[in-house]
Amino acid sequence: MNQDYLGKLLAGVKDGTVKVEEALEKLKDFTVKDLGYATIDTHRELRTGYPEVIFGQGKTPEQVAGIVKFMLTHDTNILATRVTEEMYEKVREICSDAIYNPMARTIAIRKKDIPVPPTYIAVVTAGTSDLPVAEEAAVTAEIFGNRVERIIDVGVAGIHRLYNKVNVIRDARVNVVVAGMEGALPSIVGGLVDKPVIAVPTSVGYGANFGGLSALLGMLTSCASGTSVVNIDNGFGAGFLASMINKL
């Protein structure tokens, strides 16, 4: 449920093209829809500007497909994260337009065009091994109506690679910087740009990386101003926040 959908429905009741009974039926699940195994927040897009996103991890393919099936009845784009190919195949049975990104582990269904701002989001990746998290951020930002520029494998072990792309990074409205190991790249980017930097630590690294904890702590203690940090491997959270900033 979003403002456009609700506005058209109310306008239809007003001009007589939609019967009151029909409108009541459509509004029956105005705030939530209880599927038994999930309670969908149908009011979220009207309240926050963004629809609820499906977190696939821990759900069965049938549950993911069931949630998608209901969400298809509403005029909104759909995103599912941390999904498997089996989940995607189940969703494809009810929606052939579903797009699966195996790198990002996402399913995206675009039901409507969203105005794209003239500004863009840069997603900067320290290493190729960080790509799954970076792609999750990029796909999230794109499904919500943003242009994304991807800059891949420019980490501190070969920092000269970063400077070849510095103009693209500086011209972005916001930068999402994804890094594992010691997590140093966001600090460097933060010292080069006058835009917000969203740092994303990944669990990529050897033993003392502690599954991303060393990268997280390094980013949290960064001396570069204007840098914020999301949770380990949380590409979705970074892409979502970047979208909000890009649309201010």
N, C-alpha and C positions, 0 to 999 in steps of 0.2 A: 504494500500500500504506500503510494507516494502522493505528493501534492497534485501532480498532473492527473493521475488516476482518480483521486478523490474529487478534484475540481470538475472533471468531465462527468462523473457520476452525479454530482449535485446539480450541475447545469442541466443534465438530462432529465432529472426529476422536475426541475423548475419549468423547463419548456415542454414537458409532457412526453418526451421521446423514451423515457425510462419510467416504468411503473414503480410506485412506492414499494410494492411487494418484491419486485426484482432488486431494487436498491437495498432493501433490508436483507435479502438473501446474500448479496455481495458483501454486505457489512457484517455479516454474522461472525466472521473471523477477524474483526477489525483490529484487535490488539494482539491476540495470540491464536495459534492453531495447535491443538493437542492431537498428536499422532499416536499417542500411547508410548512410543519410545523416544519421542522428541517433542518439545513445545516450542514452536516457531514464533519468533517475535515479529509479527507482521506489521507492527507499528513502528519498527525501528527506522525505516527509511524516512517516514514522515517526521519522526522525532529528531533524527540526527543527520539526514541527508544521504545516508548510506544503508543499503539493505544488509540483513544478517548474512554472514558468510558461513558456509558449512565446513567444519573441521572434521575431516574424514578419518583421522587416526582413531582406532578403537571402535569404529562403527563397522557394521557389516555392509557388503555391497547393496543388499536389499534395503537397508535403512537409508543409505545415501540416496539411492534411486527414489525411495519414497518421499524423502524431503524435497528432492528436485522436482518430482511430479507435482507436489502441491505448489511449490514456488513458481512453477511454469504458469499457473493460473493467474499470476500477478504480473503486471507490466514492469518488470525489473530485470536487470542483468544478474546472472547467477555465477557465483564463484565457490568452488570447493577446493580446499587445500589438503595436503598430506593424504592424497588418494593413491590407490593402486590401479593397475591396468584392469583388474577384475571389476573394480568399482566403475571404471569408465565404460566397460562393455555393458554393464547393467544399465547405466544411465543412457547409453546410446539406444537401447531398446525403446526408450520413451522419448528420446530427443536426438534426432540425427544431426542436429546443429552443434552438439556438444564438441568442444575442442579439448583434446588431452595434450598436456605438455609433460612428457615423461621426465624431463630434466627438473622442472619446477614441482612436479607431482601435483598438478592442478587440473581441474576441469573448469572450463569457462563457457558460459552460454550467453551470447550477446543478443538480447531481445529488443534493445532500443539504442539509438545513437545518443551519446552524451556530448554536449558541446565541449570541445577540447580547447583549453587556454592556449594562447600563443607561446607561453613559456613552457619549459620542459624540465623533466627530472633526469638527472644523470645517475645511473647505477654503476658504481665503480667497484671492480673486483680485484682483490689482491692476487689471487691465484686461480687457475682453472679449477682446482678442487673445490673452490668456494662457489662455483657456478650454480649448484642446485638452490642454495639459499638466495643468491642474487636474482636468479630467474623467478623465484617465488615473489620477490619484491617487485620485479619488473612487470610480471603478469598481473599482480594485484593492482598496481598503479594504472596499467593499461585498461583493464576491464572497467575501472571507475572513471575513464575519460581523460587520460593524460598521455602526452607524448613522452617516450622514454628513449634516452640515448644510453647504449650499453658500452662500457669501457672495460675490457677484460684483461686480466693478467698483467697488472702494472704495480705489483707489490714492491716492498722495500729492498728485496734482494737484487733488483735491477731498477733502481728508482728513475734512471734516465728514460725508461719506457713511459713513466707517468707524464713527464714534461712534453712528450710528443702529443699528448691529449689535453694539455692544461687549458687551452682556450675553450674546449667543449665543456670542461669541468667548471670553469669560471663563469661561463655564460648560462649555466643551469640555474633555475630558481631555487633548487634544493638538491643536495647530493646525498645519495645513499651509498655508504662505503662499507664494503663487506670484506672481512679479513679473519683468518684463523691464525695459527702459530702464536706469535706474541702480540698480534693485533695493533701494529704500529701505524698502518696506513691512514686511518681516519685523522690522526694527529697531524700528519704531514699535509693532507688535503685541507684540514681546518686552518692551517697556517698559510694557505695559498689563496683562499677564496673569501669573499665578503657575503656569503650565503650560508644558510643553515646546513650543517652536516649531521646526518643520522648514521651513527656507527652501528654496525651489525657484527658481533663476534660469532665466529663459527666454531664448530667442534673439530675442525681440521687441525691436525698437529700431532706431534709425538707425545710420549708419556707425560712430560711436565706441562703440557698444554692443559691437562686435566679436563679433557672433553670440552674445551672452550672457556674454561674458567680463567685461565691466564690471560686470554684475549679480552674477556669481559672486564677483568680488573684493570688491565692496561688501558682500555678505552675509558673506563670510569675515572681513572686518575690522569687522563690526558690534560696537558697544559694548554691545549688549543681551545680558545674561546669559541662559543657558538656550536659546540659539539654535544649532541645528546646520544644516549645509548639505549638500544632495545635489548631484549633477552637473547640468549645464545640460540643461534639458528633461526631467529624469528624474522625471516624475510617478509612474511605477511604484515607483521606489525610495522615494519619500516616502510613498506610500500603504501600502506594505508595512511600513515602519518605524513609521508611525502605528498600524497594526493591532497590531503587537507591543507598543507602549506601551499602547494602549487595553486590551489583554487581560492586562496584568501583574497 
